[in-house]
Amino acid sequence: MKKKKTNKPWSKQETKELFDGISIAGLEWFKKKCGKRSTSAIYQKILREYGKGGLTRGAYTLLELRKTTGYSESHIRRAQSALNQKWKRLGPRGVYLITEDQVEEINCWLQHDFWSKAHRLYGCTWCTSSKLPSRALGLCSKCYWKHRRICNRLGLPMSLKEQIILLQKCKGKGVHAKFVKDGLIRLNAGLALREDQLDWLVLQGA
């Protein structure tokens, strides 16, 4: 009768490699460092020693980081570049793994970095992108010129001060107070009205 093959015991060094590599290394790295063990053996050892969580415990994927922080990928990538961070991957085409220490650095950096320092914005208020440079009114260069074209087409003044005067006149026309209030908040903050707000302003006979 053929004797059943048993896995050799884990050495202290192999167990240490396993512990040190969790969240920063891929499966192939573990196989090489941990006595050329099978995928099943590695996952079983992790489960026995550290419980559920697998290879990525203590680390975030880029998608998870976007969801937990609220920052877009372009913001996070900009922070990564500025901080010169190196992210590990689970294989050549695997997802990036960002350690807790790196996440803390990214959050700290982004809290002090604005796409538009004048308006404390992380991206254009129209397209939300931060890839194009900030131009004015809380808009990127592309949306700024789009804003000018829309105002010209609708017959609206491009000056925010003149738009404030027009919006204030709408208060006595029985329109929704919140719409007027939101518009005035944006204009007084030096931000361009949204496209739907510009259309609405024209419909009020401004």
Buried (B, 14 or more C-beta within 10 A) or exposed (E): EEEEEEEEEBEEEBBEBBEEBBBBBBBEBBBEBBBEBEEEBBBEBBEEEBEEEBBBEEBBBBEBBBEEBEBBEBBBBBBBEEEEBEBBEBEEEBBBBBBEEBBEBBBEBBEEEBBBEEBEBBBBBBBEBBEBEBBBBBBBEBBBEBBBEBBEEEEBBEEBEEBBEBBEBBEEEEBEEEBBEBBBEBBEEEBBBBEEBBEBBBEBEB
